[in-house]
């Protein structure tokens, strides 16, 4: 009934809006082809210049991450959008976006602030660089995984009251891959070696590990900006996604603009997981997810700082 | 061919009118049905039903907008084929889109009376009228035409991620608007 009710409401959308949407908005397509091509070439040249400048000046996470996207765009093997009729427009738009991103990457303020998920914790997020000009924000960060402070626990007793909240053991079909690559909770090679050695020695191994990840949504001064951080690389580095933090197509909410500073909240999620490997089978059970808001305040780069 | 000419041909009961309508809007109507039904064969049948419905409706109907008129018929035909008893299955773009909207604005799913539904529809129309054209396009294509995020991204020349985020922001704004208007608790 729920979907049916929503569907009924949407059926009454004004026919004028429906008609308007039969053809897509195409402001950018009104550009003449020759002009498009010229802009495209100019944007590509500018990108190369900006890319070199950004890398030569200083290595920054934002510069590295965003610059590599720009390089990717120039790769002739990059065919993913070539089938599109508006490929030239798309590429031009992407280049313009990368230009803006690299411009910001060159203006960030270096930081080195570790914000733990709880006082004294080794798990948390380190802010390495930031940018806020009143209209746009950008951040380069490093994610410190929960397993830094809570290593794998072997020889556990599942009848211990500490495991009361654990869910039911579920079979998994990735036994071989798990031993070879681990998963979100088992990231270190030495852990995988230890698990394999115990399995070989005892024929069975049960252990508890911690998984940690970032919730997709990012908040600024309490406003949900949507899912807007990039992927976390193997070393924990990530950026606040450039596409929507005012740099690209979506503006920051009005309540977050032109302030002396802004507090960005990332939600750090932690979960205990119990694994049991026996012979060639793998089973696991999860605990409820715990969420820790990590608040990072960044100053407005364009306003004089109080001394 | 212009819509007015197609309508004139349909009024004359000329099959040429139907041929022109199919050439102009066939792909669009089939796309709506495919998005809702999640199945190309059913979508084709549904599109054929739509052509027949349009043929039967014009005359006497003389739609102000032929495109919107055909879209509404295609959508209604597809919805009546939609298996509501399979409501738990997210087997089409439409089901996913409805769930997306329902998760953001749960109160929409609880509007069971005709009056409540009509008030919310009117509220959504007023909200859409106040939006930028591009945001209106995204909302209508996603939740009326049931286009997937990937399709919208390709149409708009943006990344799927940025389309998702933009839709998320539009839903948030819509919820705030409907609350302010007293249409949501």
Contacts between the chains, C-beta under 8 A, distances in Angstrom:
chain1	res1	chain2	res2	distance
A	1	B	87	7.8
A	1	B	109	7.7
A	1	B	112	7.1
A	2	B	87	7.6
A	2	B	102	5.7
A	2	B	109	3.5
A	2	B	110	7.6
A	3	B	84	7.4
A	3	B	87	5.7
A	3	B	95	6.6
A	3	B	98	4.5
A	3	B	99	7.2
A	3	B	102	6.9
A	3	B	109	7.2
A	4	B	84	5.7
A	4	B	87	7.7
A	5	B	108	6.8
A	5	B	109	5.2
A	5	B	110	6.9
A	5	B	111	5.2
A	5	B	112	6.0
A	5	B	117	6.8
A	6	B	98	4.9
A	6	B	101	5.8
A	6	B	102	5.5
A	6	B	108	4.9
A	6	B	109	5.5
A	7	B	79	6.2
A	7	B	94	7.9
A	7	B	98	6.2
A	8	B	111	7.9
A	8	B	117	5.0
A	9	B	108	5.9
A	9	B	111	6.3
A	9	B	117	5.1
A	9	B	120	4.9
A	9	B	121	5.2
A	9	B	124	6.8
A	10	B	101	7.9
A	10	B	121	7.7
A	10	B	124	7.6
A	10	B	143	5.4
A	10	B	144	5.6
A	11	B	72	7.5
A	11	B	75	6.9
A	11	B	76	7.1
A	11	B	79	7.6
A	11	B	121	7.8
A	12	B	117	7.6
A	12	B	118	6.8
A	12	B	121	3.4
A	12	B	122	7.7
A	12	B	124	8.0
A	12	B	125	7.5
A	13	B	121	7.1
A	13	B	124	6.8
A	13	B	125	6.6
A	13	B	128	7.3
A	13	B	140	6.2
A	13	B	144	5.1
A	14	B	125	4.7
A	14	B	128	7.1
A	14	B	129	7.7
A	15	B	64	7.4
A	15	B	65	5.4
A	15	B	68	3.5
A	15	B	69	7.2
A	15	B	72	6.8
A	16	B	65	7.1
A	16	B	68	7.2
A	17	B	125	7.3
A	17	B	128	5.5
A	17	B	136	6.1
A	17	B	140	5.2
A	17	B	144	8.0
A	18	B	65	7.6
A	18	B	67	7.3
A	18	B	68	4.2
A	18	B	71	5.2
A	18	B	72	7.0
A	18	B	140	6.4
A	18	B	144	6.3
A	19	B	65	4.2
A	19	B	67	4.9
A	19	B	68	4.3
A	20	B	133	7.4
A	20	B	136	7.1
A	20	B	137	7.3
A	20	B	140	7.6
A	21	B	136	7.4
A	21	B	137	5.2
A	21	B	140	4.3
A	21	B	141	5.5
A	21	B	144	7.5
A	21	B	145	6.9
A	22	B	25	7.9
A	22	B	28	6.3
A	22	B	67	4.5
A	22	B	68	7.7
A	22	B	71	7.0
A	24	B	137	6.5
A	24	B	141	8.0
A	24	B	155	5.0
A	24	B	156	7.0
A	25	B	133	5.6
A	25	B	134	5.4
A	25	B	137	5.4
A	25	B	156	7.9
A	28	B	157	7.1
A	84	B	154	6.3
A	86	B	157	5.7
A	89	B	157	5.4
A	90	B	157	4.4
A	93	B	157	5.5
A	93	B	158	7.5
A	224	B	172	6.9
A	225	B	165	7.9
A	226	B	164	7.6
A	226	B	165	4.2
A	226	B	168	4.4
A	226	B	169	6.2
A	227	B	161	7.5
A	227	B	164	6.9
A	227	B	165	6.4
A	227	B	168	7.4
A	228	B	165	6.2
A	241	B	161	7.2
A	243	B	159	6.2
A	243	B	161	6.1
A	243	B	162	4.4
A	243	B	165	7.1
A	244	B	161	8.0
A	244	B	162	6.1
A	244	B	165	4.6
A	244	B	166	7.7
A	248	B	162	6.2
A	249	B	158	6.2
A	249	B	162	5.3
A	249	B	166	6.7
A	250	B	162	6.8
A	250	B	165	5.9
A	250	B	166	5.5
A	250	B	169	6.1
